[in-house]
Amino acid sequence: MKYNDLTVNKNSSAKRVGRGIAAGQGKTAGRGTKGQKSRTGHRKMPAGFMGGQRALMQAIPKLKGFKSIHAKAQVVYTDNLNSLKGKVDNFVLADANLIADPYAKVKVVSRGEVSAKIELSTQFASKTAVEAIKKAGGSFKKVAVPARKKQSKEA
């Protein structure tokens, strides 16, 4: 680096606007004529303000309702349980392709007749489904969602 390579910026003072026509930025002081933006304090308008016209945020439609963060329970109907026997839980239902994921919540809903004697262990069941299972000689037990097995780190 040499002394003659240095670039020096002149310290310039801020423009003094609105100090007469001879000053170069007199009268309207570079704000144009009339209107809200030419007045003092025009920067205090909220974001999205459109000069008193209805703002875009108010004009666009909003989403209806809400989206739940909880996963919905997978539904199994009682007439599908006739093909099963003995103890029935999430894993048995998944093996029979009645549910997609054995680690998800399962609800048994009444539809049709139940002829098989089963011991059902799921998370939810409707009252009529429980009555139909008991009428067929079976039982219902409410259990928690099975936890996934943690993978062990083998190196």
N, C-alpha and C positions, 0 to 999 in steps of 0.2 A: 504494500500500500504506500503510495506517495502522497505528498501533501497536495500536489496539483490534481490528483485523482479524486479527492474528496468532493462530494456534492453538498452544497449548503443550501438549505431552504430559508428563504426570507421569512421572518416572523411577521405574518400579516394579521392585522387586527380584524375583528368581526365587522361586518357591514353595519353601518348605522342607518337603518332604513327609516323612511318616514320623516326626514329632516329637511324637506323642501325639494323643489324641482332641480335646483343646481347640483344637489348631491348625487344625482343619478338614480337613486332609489326613493324618490319622493312620492308625494300624493298617495297612491295605492300601495306603495312599498312592495311591489312585485306580487301582490295577492290577486290581481285582476280586479274586476269591478263587481260589487254587490254579492249577495249570496252568503250562505252560512260559512263557507270556508274563508271568506274574506274578513269575517268578524273575529274579534278577540275570543279566545277560548274554544275554538272550533275543534281542537284536538281532544277535547273531553267527551266526545261522542263514544258510545259503546261500540265494541267490535260488531260488525254486521249491520250497523245503523245505515239506513238508506234514505236519509233526508226526510223522515216522517212517513215515507211509504212503508207498507208492511214489509218487514224484514224477511229475508230468504229463509231464515231458521224457523220463522212462524208460518211461512207459506208451504213448506214441504210437508208431506204427510209423515206421521210418526208410525213406528211399528206398534201393532196392536198386541195387547197381552204381554206375557213375559215367557222366557224360556227357562225351564227348571234346570238346575245344575245336577239334579239327582237322576240316575239312570232309571228308566221305566222297568217294571218287572216283566219277565217273559211269561206269557200266558200258556197254560196247559189246560185242555178241556177234559172233563171227567170221562167222556166216552173213549178218549185215547188211552186211558189207564187200563182198559180191559185186557190189553195185550201183555200187561206186566203182572208179575206175581211176587209175593214175599215183601221184603223191605224195599221201598222206593224212595230214593233221595235225588239230589241234583245230578249226581254222576250217572245214575241208572237212567234218568230221563234224557241226559245228553247222549248216552250210548244208544238209546232207542230213537234218536233223532227227533225228539219232541221239543227240545230246546237247543239253542246254538252254543251257549256258554254255561258250563256247570258252576262257574264262579259268579254268576249273576243272580239277582233276586228272581224267584219263581212264584207265581200265583196260580192256584188251581181254581178254575171256574166251572160251575155246573153247566153241563150240556149233555143231554142224553142219559142213558142208564149206565149204572156201574154194576158189573156182575162179578168182577174179580175181588178176592179178599186180599187187600194190601195194607201194609203199614206205611203210610205216607209221612215223610219228614221233609217238609219244605218251609219256605219263609211265610207264605200267605195262602189262605184258602177261603173261599166264600162260605157263608153259613150253610147254604143249600148243598154245596159240594161236600162239606164235612158230614152233613146228615146223610147224603147218598152213600158216602164211603162207609159210614157206621152201619147203615141199613144193610149193606152187602157183607157185613161181618168184619170190616177193617177198622183202622184207627188213623187218627191224624195227630201229628206232633209238630209244633212250631219250633224251628231251629234257626240259628243264625246262618248268614251266608258263609259258605266254606272259604277259608283263607287260602290264598295261593302259597305254594311252597317256595321259600326263598332259595335262590340258586347259590350254591356254595362256590367260593372262589378256589379253583384248583389250578395251581400254576406249576 
